[in-house]
Amino acid sequence: MIPEVKLGEIENARRVGNSRDPARPRTIIVEFCYASIAMRVYQNRMQLARARKAIFISEFLTKENAYLFYVARQNRGEGLPIAKTWTWRGQVYVARTRNARGTLVRSLSELQTFITMTQPQQVVYGPALQQNGPMDH
């Protein structure tokens, strides 16, 4: 079910980016009055995306968790150790199969351990940030 959000439940809403390309709508950032409202919308994001093809909803992540989520996505797919990855309440989760329960990963080293437990392979990091990225503590 698509959640109903009342005008009084929105603290602030604004467009970001430029409007040079009229075919591509600008991103809208919405701040809700209460975390529970944001979670209700985020929890039902797939129903919103199915109802309107152009809607994509994501959480605001810290720089470290955004990078961790990026690395997890780079290691997801056919023949790779991660079958699915997602965020919930600002934290990153990974799973080995589509039906498996998610595992919370809090750091790059935890993600490396998760990946190498099943396949002793090199972790794929990405073009700009290598192993000495923002999450090596």
N, C-alpha and C positions, 0 to 999 in steps of 0.2 A: 504494500500500500504506500502510495506517495504521501509523505508527511505534509501537513498543512502548517505553514508558518505565517503568523500574523504580523502585521507591520510593527506593532509594539514590541515584538520579540527580536527585532533587528536593531542593533546598536548603531551600525554604520555600514554603508555599502558604497563602493567606488570602483570606477573603471581604471585600469592601469595600462600602460603601453601606449603606442601611438595608433592612430587610425589611418595610416597611409594606404592600407590594403582593404578596400571596402568588402571584399569577399571573405575576409577573415575577421570575425567579431573580436573586439577587445576583451581581455580577461576582466572579470568582475570579482572583487574581493568583498566578501560579506563577513561582518563581525556580528555575532549573536550576543544577546544580553546575558545568556546563561549557557554554560558548557553543556547542559543536558539537551538544549535545543540543537546545538551544533552536532552533538553525538546522534541525535534522532535523525537529522538530515543525512549525516555521513553514513549511518547504519543502513539507510534506505537509498544510497546513491545509485545502486544498480537498477532499481526500479525507475529512478529518475532518468538514467541514461537510456533505458529501453523506451521510455515514453517520449523522450525528445533526443534524437540522435546527437545533437551538438552539445550536450551537457556532459562535462567532466568535472567531478568533484574530488578534490584532494585535501589532505590535512596540511596544516602548516607544521613543518618539521624543523628541528634545530639543524644547524649546518652539519653537525656530526651525524645525526640520524638520516638526513637527506643523502649524505654520501654513503652511509651504510646501506640504505635502501637501494641506491644506485648500484653498488657492488653486488648486492643480492640479485637484482634484476639482470645484471650481466652474466650471472652464473645460473640462470633459470632457462629451462627449455628442454627440448628433446635431446637425450644423451648427456645432459648436464646434471649436476647433483641436486639442484633445486627445482622442484616441480611448480611451486607457487610461492609467492611472497606478497605481503601486504603490510599496511600500517594500521594501527588501532590505538587511539589515544596517545599519539606521538611516538609509539614504539614500533619496532620492526619485527615481523614474524616471518619465518620460513618453514617450508614443509618439503619432505622428500617425494611425496606422492600427492596426487590431487585430492585423495580422500584422507590423508594423514592429518592428525591434529598439529597445529602450528607450534613451533619452538620460538620462544622469545630470544632474540639476539641483541645484546646490549653494546657490543664492541666489535671491531674488525677482527680481533683475535678470536672471539667466540664464533663469528661467522666462518673464519678459516677452519676452526676445529670442526664445526658442523659439516663443512664441505669435504674436508679431508678424511672424515670418519668413514665415508662410503667410498670415496674415490681418491686415492693419493695422487692428486693432480695439482697443478699450479692454479691458484685462484686468479680469475680474470678481474682486473681492477678498472681499467678504462684508460683513455688516451692521456688525459692531463695529470691525473693523480695516481701515482704508483704506490708502492707499499709504504712509503713515508708520507702518506696522505694525512689529513687532519685527524684521523682516528687512532693513529698509533700512539698509545700512551704506555 
